[in-house]
Amino acid sequence: MHAVRPILPGREAVIAGFFGLGHGMAFSLVLADMHLSTAQLSSSSAGFNLGIEAMQLLLVLLCTAALSALWTGILHRRGRGVTWEGHEADPPRTPVLTPRGVNEASQRSG
């Protein structure tokens, strides 16, 4: 929702900070209840943080690959005669396929 209409524009860092602070405090309370030694506490905290960072990196790589494949497919279809509504010479940044262009492309490929 925030991407469509910002609720608190310019305060994203503050919101992310409070969000992270709340989660960090909850995680620290769970670790404190486990009565771990200092070494165990350090390794548990480091392992958790490295796991979170690894998953974030994996998600970014997967999304980048998926969006790249999608965009490559759109450009490939354009080369097969798909028309861009109102912009045959210079396609817009966000492609809008017309029904006529889709039908022409499917007839040519089949």
N, C-alpha and C positions, 0 to 999 in steps of 0.2 A: 504494500500500500504506500509506503514511504517513497518508493521509486516513482510512482505515478503522481502523487501529490504529497510533497514533504510536510510532515506534521510539525517538526521543529527544525526548519532549515538552518544550516550552519552549526548545528549542535550535535552532529553525529558522533564526534569524538567523546563528548560528555556522556551521551547515552551508552556508547560502547564501553566506556570506562566504568559506569555504574553497573552495567550488565556483567562485565568481567569481575568486578569487585564482589558482587553478590554470589556469583558462582565460585569464585576463589575462596570466599569465606565458608561456604557450605562444604567445599571439598576439604578445607583445613579442619573443620569440625569433625568430619568423618574420620580423617586420619588421626586426630587427637583422641578420639574415642577408641581407637585401635591400640593405644598405648605402645607405639613403636619406639625403637631407639632412634637416636639422631641419624645414624647411618641408614637405617631402614626408612625413616621419614624422608630423607634426602633422595634416596634412590626411588622411592615410590612417587614422589612429587616430580622428579625429573622424567621418569618413565611415562607418567601420565601426560606431562606437557609435550614430550617428544611424540607420543602417540597422537595427540590432538593435532600437532603441526603436520605430521605425516599424512593424516587423513585430509586435512585442509589442502595440502599440496596435491594429493591424489584427486580430490574433487575438482580443483582448478584445472589440472591436466585433462581429466575426462571431459569437462565442460568445454575446454578449448578445442579438444579433438572433435567433439560432436558438432560444435558450431562451425568449425573449419570444414568438416565434411558436408554439413548442410549448405554452407555458402558455396562450396565447390560444386555441389549438385545443382544449385540454382544457376550458377554461371554456365555450367555444362548444358542445362536445358535451354538457356538463352541462345546458345550457339546452334540449337536444333530448330530455330524458328519460333520460339516463344516470344510473343510481343510484350512489350512493356507499355502499359496503359498510358497513352499520351506522350511517351518518350521513346520513340523507336531508336533515335540516334544516341541519346545519352540517358541510360537507365537511372532511375532514382536510387538513392542509397538503400532504401527498403523496397524490394521488388514487389510489384503488384501484378499478378498474372491475370490477363483477361481470358474469359471463356473461349474466345476465338483462337487465341494463341495456344491454349492448352490443347484444343481439338486439332489444330494444325500440327503441333509437335507429336501428338499421339499417332496421327495418320502417317507422318513421315517416318517415325521409328518403327511402325508396324509393318 
